[in-house]
Amino acid sequence: MTELSHETSAPHAERWPALPLEAWRDTCTTLHLWTQVVGKVRLARAPMINHWWQVPLYVTARGLTTSPIPHGARSFQIDFDFIDHRLAIHASDGALDSFPLEPRSVADFYGEVMGRLRALGLETRVWTMPVEIADPIPFERDHAHAAYNREYAHRFWQVLVQADRLFTAFRARFVGKVSPVHFFWGSFDLAVTRFSGRAAPRHPGAPNVADVVTSEAYCEEVSSAGFWPGGAGMEKPVFYSYAYPPPLGFPDAPVRPDAAFFSREMGEFLLPYDAVRTAAAPDALLLDFLQSTYAAAAELGRWDRSKLERLVPAR
């Protein structure tokens, strides 16, 4: 059996559900902001790690988690559960609190999270301005975003489960420096990043992102791939792959599958989620995209591939 044999007998529609942005845009926006509230708690408490790796969330068998966050001699974690639709706070001394995920404003969600942390003796102060979005509203004043559709929140998590599984299989092929599979709450995407081992030129910056973030995130050469549900000009969910710095000829490199294309506006290769969802073999199609776009970046960028890669043995 190979790494592709993780596919189950469940129909593709169950494992790769439809996720049209127009059907859940309001929920997507609200959930994005809720994850920023929770993510900023982790940012406020966790010690700095290279490339900001201390701040993302992670996919779980039920939703998303901060993973353990230090608080003095205690630790705690905050979990989104997209099966029972609850937000739970677990502390290392056995303390636990939770509340339902349901339509509520960002201001209400923020107040609920902060109040329950305080009641558990885990009070944490955060900068309440959302990041990486246009026209941000401080959490405590945002009464405009208040949607939560259970079905689409669950579907989004189902897609993250599949993407996380395959990104992890792809990550296993690399013995060089490679990130965990992160869910970045700022940009609201799931990503995995490989490093060449060489320093990169200073990043020129990105819209709505502080220079201190991009300069640390991209201080080394990378090939990064991920999943994004869409938004901010992209009206459909996509898988993406990019290189920084982009080597000469990268936009014109041949990649697979045929549905993939280079977006000059976004500066990266894109593969529509629907092309994966409707494929006869979604796992193989996505892994082909990940491998071919990485190979383009590594070949054109003259990475030392013999030292950075390994074949995944049959299992």
C-alpha positions as CSV (number, residue, x, y, z in Angstrom):
1,M,0.0,0.0,0.0
2,T,1.2,3.5,-0.7
3,E,0.5,6.9,0.9
4,L,-2.5,7.3,-1.5
5,S,-4.2,4.3,0.1
6,H,-5.5,6.4,2.9
7,E,-8.7,6.9,0.9
8,T,-11.7,5.3,2.5
9,S,-14.8,3.8,1.0
10,A,-16.8,7.0,1.8
11,P,-18.2,8.8,-1.2
12,H,-16.1,11.7,-2.5
13,A,-19.0,14.0,-1.8
14,E,-18.8,13.2,1.9
15,R,-15.0,13.6,2.2
16,W,-14.7,16.5,-0.3
17,P,-18.0,18.5,0.1
18,A,-19.0,21.4,-2.1
19,L,-17.9,24.6,-0.6
20,P,-19.1,27.5,-2.8
21,L,-18.0,30.8,-1.2
22,E,-21.3,32.5,-2.1
23,A,-23.2,30.0,0.0
24,W,-21.4,30.7,3.2
25,R,-19.6,34.0,2.7
26,D,-21.1,35.6,5.9
27,T,-20.2,32.6,8.0
28,C,-16.8,32.4,6.5
29,T,-16.1,36.1,7.4
30,T,-17.4,35.7,10.9
31,L,-15.5,32.4,11.5
32,H,-12.3,34.0,10.2
33,L,-12.7,36.7,12.8
34,W,-13.5,34.2,15.6
35,T,-10.3,32.3,14.8
36,Q,-8.4,35.6,15.1
37,V,-9.8,36.2,18.6
38,V,-8.6,32.7,19.6
39,G,-5.4,32.9,17.7
40,K,-4.5,36.2,19.3
41,V,-4.8,34.5,22.7
42,R,-2.1,32.1,21.6
43,L,0.0,34.9,20.2
44,A,-0.2,36.8,23.5
45,R,1.0,33.8,25.5
46,A,3.3,31.6,23.4
47,P,7.0,32.3,23.2
48,M,8.3,33.5,19.8
49,I,9.3,30.8,17.4
50,N,10.9,31.2,14.0
51,H,8.6,32.2,11.1
52,W,5.8,32.9,13.6
53,W,5.2,29.2,14.1
54,Q,4.0,29.8,17.6
55,V,0.7,31.4,16.4
56,P,-1.2,29.1,14.0
57,L,-4.0,26.7,14.8
58,Y,-4.1,23.0,14.0
59,V,-6.6,20.7,12.5
60,T,-8.0,18.1,14.8
61,A,-10.4,15.1,14.5
62,R,-13.2,17.5,15.5
63,G,-12.2,21.0,14.4
64,L,-9.3,23.3,15.1
65,T,-7.1,23.8,18.2
66,T,-4.5,26.2,19.5
67,S,-2.6,23.3,21.0
68,P,-1.3,23.8,24.6
69,I,-0.6,27.4,25.5
70,P,1.6,28.2,28.6
71,H,0.1,30.3,31.4
72,G,2.6,30.3,34.3
73,A,2.9,26.8,35.5
74,R,-0.4,25.8,33.9
75,S,-1.2,25.3,30.3
76,F,-4.5,25.5,28.4
77,Q,-5.9,25.1,24.9
78,I,-8.9,26.4,23.1
79,D,-10.7,24.1,20.6
80,F,-13.3,24.7,17.9
81,D,-15.5,21.7,17.7
82,F,-17.3,21.6,14.3
83,I,-19.1,18.4,15.0
84,D,-21.0,19.4,18.2
85,H,-20.4,23.1,17.4
86,R,-18.9,24.3,20.6
87,L,-15.8,26.3,21.7
88,A,-14.0,24.6,24.6
89,I,-11.3,25.8,26.9
90,H,-9.3,23.0,28.6
91,A,-6.7,23.7,31.3
92,S,-4.0,21.3,32.5
93,D,-5.4,21.3,36.0
94,G,-8.6,19.8,34.8
95,A,-10.6,23.0,34.6
96,L,-12.9,23.1,31.6
97,D,-15.5,25.5,30.1
98,S,-17.3,25.7,26.8
99,F,-20.1,27.4,25.0
100,P,-22.0,26.8,21.8
101,L,-21.0,28.0,18.4
102,E,-24.0,29.7,17.0
103,P,-24.9,33.0,15.3
104,R,-23.4,35.7,17.5
105,S,-21.4,38.9,16.8
106,V,-17.7,39.1,16.9
107,A,-18.0,41.5,19.9
108,D,-20.1,38.9,21.7
109,F,-17.8,36.0,20.9
110,Y,-14.8,38.1,22.0
111,G,-16.4,39.0,25.3
112,E,-17.5,35.4,25.9
113,V,-13.9,34.0,25.3
114,M,-12.2,36.7,27.4
115,G,-14.8,36.3,30.3
116,R,-14.5,32.5,30.4
117,L,-10.7,32.7,30.4
118,R,-10.8,35.2,33.2
119,A,-13.2,32.9,35.2
120,L,-10.7,30.0,34.8
121,G,-7.8,32.1,36.1
122,L,-6.4,32.3,32.5
123,E,-6.9,36.0,31.9
124,T,-5.1,37.1,28.7
125,R,-5.0,40.6,27.1
126,V,-4.9,40.8,23.3
127,W,-4.6,43.5,20.7
128,T,-8.2,43.6,19.5
129,M,-7.6,44.8,16.0
130,P,-8.0,42.1,13.3
131,V,-5.1,41.6,11.0
132,E,-4.5,40.8,7.3
133,I,-8.0,42.1,6.3
134,A,-9.2,45.4,4.8
135,D,-11.1,47.8,6.9
136,P,-10.7,46.0,10.2
137,I,-13.1,46.7,13.2
138,P,-11.8,46.1,16.7
139,F,-13.3,42.9,18.1
140,E,-15.2,44.5,20.9
141,R,-16.9,46.9,18.5
142,D,-17.7,44.5,15.7
143,H,-21.5,43.9,15.8
144,A,-21.7,43.6,12.0
145,H,-20.3,40.1,11.6
146,A,-22.6,37.6,13.4
147,A,-23.3,34.6,11.0
148,Y,-22.8,31.0,11.7
149,N,-24.1,28.2,9.5
150,R,-23.4,24.8,11.1
151,E,-23.5,22.9,7.8
152,Y,-20.9,25.1,6.1
153,A,-18.7,25.4,9.1
154,H,-18.7,21.6,9.2
155,R,-18.0,21.3,5.5
156,F,-15.1,23.7,5.8
157,W,-13.6,21.6,8.5
158,Q,-14.1,18.4,6.4
159,V,-12.0,20.0,3.6
160,L,-9.3,21.0,6.1
161,V,-9.2,17.3,7.4
162,Q,-8.5,16.1,3.8
163,A,-6.1,18.8,3.0
164,D,-4.2,18.3,6.3
165,R,-4.0,14.6,5.6
166,L,-2.5,15.1,2.2
167,F,-0.3,18.0,3.1
168,T,1.2,15.8,5.9
169,A,1.8,13.0,3.3
170,F,3.5,15.5,1.1
171,R,5.5,16.9,4.0
172,A,6.8,13.4,4.7
173,R,8.7,13.4,1.4
174,F,11.1,16.2,2.6
175,V,14.0,15.7,5.0
176,G,15.1,19.4,4.9
177,K,13.5,22.1,7.1
178,V,9.7,21.9,6.7
179,S,6.9,23.5,8.7
180,P,4.2,21.6,10.4
181,V,0.8,21.9,8.6
182,H,-0.4,25.2,10.0
183,F,-3.8,26.9,9.9
184,F,-3.0,30.6,9.7
185,W,-5.8,32.6,11.3
186,G,-4.6,35.9,9.9
187,S,-5.0,34.8,6.2
188,F,-7.5,32.0,7.1
189,D,-5.7,29.3,5.2
190,L,-4.0,25.9,5.8
191,A,-0.4,25.7,4.6
192,V,2.8,23.7,4.6
193,T,6.2,25.2,3.7
194,R,9.5,23.7,2.6
195,F,12.8,25.6,2.9
196,S,15.9,25.5,0.7
197,G,18.3,26.2,3.6
198,R,19.4,29.5,2.1
199,A,18.6,33.1,3.2
200,A,16.1,35.1,1.2
201,P,16.1,38.8,0.3
202,R,14.0,41.0,2.5
203,H,10.3,40.5,1.5
204,P,8.7,43.6,-0.1
205,G,5.6,43.3,2.1
206,A,2.0,42.5,1.5
207,P,-1.3,44.3,1.7
208,N,-2.7,44.6,5.2
209,V,0.2,42.7,6.7
210,A,2.8,44.3,9.0
211,D,6.4,44.3,7.6
212,V,7.6,42.6,10.8
213,V,5.4,39.6,10.0
214,T,6.6,39.2,6.4
215,S,10.2,39.8,7.1
216,E,10.3,37.0,9.7
217,A,8.1,34.7,7.7
218,Y,10.1,34.9,4.5
219,C,13.7,35.4,5.8
220,E,14.6,32.1,4.1
221,E,13.8,30.7,0.6
222,V,10.6,28.8,0.6
223,S,8.2,26.7,-1.5
224,S,4.8,26.9,0.1
225,A,1.4,25.3,-0.6
226,G,-2.0,25.5,0.9
227,F,-5.7,25.7,0.8
228,W,-7.8,28.8,1.0
229,P,-11.6,29.0,1.0
230,G,-11.6,32.2,-1.0
231,G,-12.3,35.8,-0.4
232,A,-10.7,39.2,-1.1
233,G,-11.1,38.9,-4.8
234,M,-11.0,35.1,-5.1
235,E,-14.5,34.0,-5.4
236,K,-13.9,30.2,-5.1
237,P,-11.9,27.9,-2.9
238,V,-8.5,27.0,-4.2
239,F,-5.3,25.1,-3.5
240,Y,-2.2,27.3,-4.1
241,S,1.5,27.0,-4.4
242,Y,4.2,29.7,-4.6
243,A,7.9,30.3,-4.1
244,Y,9.7,33.1,-2.4
245,P,11.7,34.5,-4.0
246,P,10.1,33.3,-7.2
247,P,12.9,32.0,-9.4
248,L,13.2,33.2,-13.0
249,G,10.8,31.4,-15.3
250,F,8.6,30.1,-12.4
251,P,5.3,31.5,-13.8
252,D,5.8,29.6,-17.0
253,A,6.9,26.3,-15.5
254,P,4.9,23.3,-16.6
255,V,2.9,21.9,-13.7
256,R,0.2,19.3,-13.2
257,P,-2.8,18.7,-13.4
258,D,-4.2,20.5,-16.4
259,A,-6.7,22.4,-14.2
260,A,-3.8,24.2,-12.5
261,F,-2.7,27.6,-13.7
262,F,-0.5,30.5,-12.7
263,S,-2.3,33.6,-11.4
264,R,-0.1,36.7,-12.2
265,E,-2.3,38.8,-10.1
266,M,-1.7,36.6,-7.0
267,G,1.8,35.5,-8.0
268,E,1.1,31.8,-7.4
269,F,-0.1,28.6,-9.0
270,L,-3.8,27.8,-8.3
271,L,-5.8,24.6,-8.5
272,P,-9.5,25.1,-8.1
273,Y,-10.9,23.1,-5.2
274,D,-13.7,21.8,-7.4
275,A,-11.2,20.2,-9.7
276,V,-10.0,18.1,-6.8
277,R,-13.4,17.5,-5.3
278,T,-14.8,16.1,-8.6
279,A,-11.8,14.1,-9.7
280,A,-11.9,10.4,-9.9
281,A,-8.8,10.2,-7.6
282,P,-8.7,13.4,-5.6
283,D,-5.7,12.4,-3.5
284,A,-3.5,11.6,-6.5
285,L,-4.6,14.8,-8.2
286,L,-3.7,17.1,-5.3
287,L,-0.4,15.4,-4.5
288,D,0.5,15.8,-8.2
289,F,-0.2,19.5,-7.9
290,L,1.9,19.8,-4.7
291,Q,4.8,17.8,-6.2
292,S,5.0,19.4,-9.6
293,T,4.8,23.0,-8.3
294,Y,7.4,22.3,-5.7
295,A,9.6,20.7,-8.3
296,A,9.3,23.8,-10.5
297,A,10.4,26.0,-7.6
298,A,13.2,23.7,-6.6
299,E,14.6,23.1,-10.1
300,L,14.5,26.7,-11.2
301,G,15.7,27.9,-7.8
302,R,18.6,25.4,-7.9
303,W,17.8,23.8,-4.6
304,D,20.0,20.9,-3.5
305,R,17.2,18.3,-4.0
306,S,19.5,15.3,-3.4
307,K,19.9,16.4,0.2
308,L,16.4,17.7,0.9
309,E,14.1,15.0,-0.4
310,R,13.4,11.3,0.1
311,L,11.1,8.8,-1.5
312,V,8.2,7.7,0.6
313,P,8.5,3.9,1.0
314,A,5.5,1.7,0.1
315,R,3.5,0.6,3.1
